[in-house]
């Protein structure tokens, strides 16, 4: 269960960043978070009139097949890298 504790800590730590990460990093964090908490992307892909929703869905969909633990571990590593 250690990964769950690390994952929860990383979720809190990411909120303490002094600078907002770039959009690509934010999408990566979002995708890893969703894959770690919900598994593979499901539902309909948002339409062209929702570019933000579409980008998020596509980023999450790119993580398809990654295990919960792998996604959580990658999320924790990404946050640690951002924190320096």
N, C-alpha and C positions, 0 to 999 in steps of 0.2 A: 504493500500500500504506500510505500515511500514515494512513488511517482505521483500519486494523487496529491500528497502533501506538497511536493515540489511544484506541481502544476498550480495548485491553489495559491501558493506563495508567489509564483511568477505572475499570476493574474493580478495580485495586489501590487507587486513591484512595478508592473508596466504602467500603472496609473501614477507612479511617482516620477516618471521621466521628465526631465526639465525641458527637453526639446521634442517636438512632435516628429516621429519618424516619417520618412518619405512614403508616398502612396504605395509603392511596391512592397515595402516592408510591412505596412499596415495590412495590405491584402494577404501577405504571407502569414502574419499573426492571426488574422481572422480565419483563414483557411485551416490552419493548424488547430486553432481553438475549436472550430466547428467539427472537424474530423475527430478530435479528441473527445468531444462531448456528445456528438450525435451520430458519428459514423459517416458513411458515404452520403454525398449530396442526394437529396430526393426532391421530387416535385418538378414543377415546370421551370424552365429557364426564363428569367424575366425578359420582356421584350426590349426592342431597340429604344423605346421611350424611357426606359429605366436603366441608364448606363451604369450607375453605381451598383444597383442590385445585380445587374448582369455580370459586372466585373467580380463582385463578391461570389456569385454562384460559380463562375468559371474558375476562380482561384480555388474554391472549395472542391469543385469537381476534379481538379487536377490532382488532388490528394486521394482520389478513389483507390480503395484497396489497402491503404495504410492502416495499420492496426491502431487501436486507441492508445496503447502504450507508446508506440512509435511517434504518433502525432503529439502526444503530451510531452515526450522527451524532446522532440524537435522544438516545440513551443518554449519549453524551459530554456533550452540552449540559446534560442533566438533572443529571449528576454535578457538572459545573462550577458549576451554579446552587446546588446543595446545599453545595458547598465555600465558596461566597461569593465 
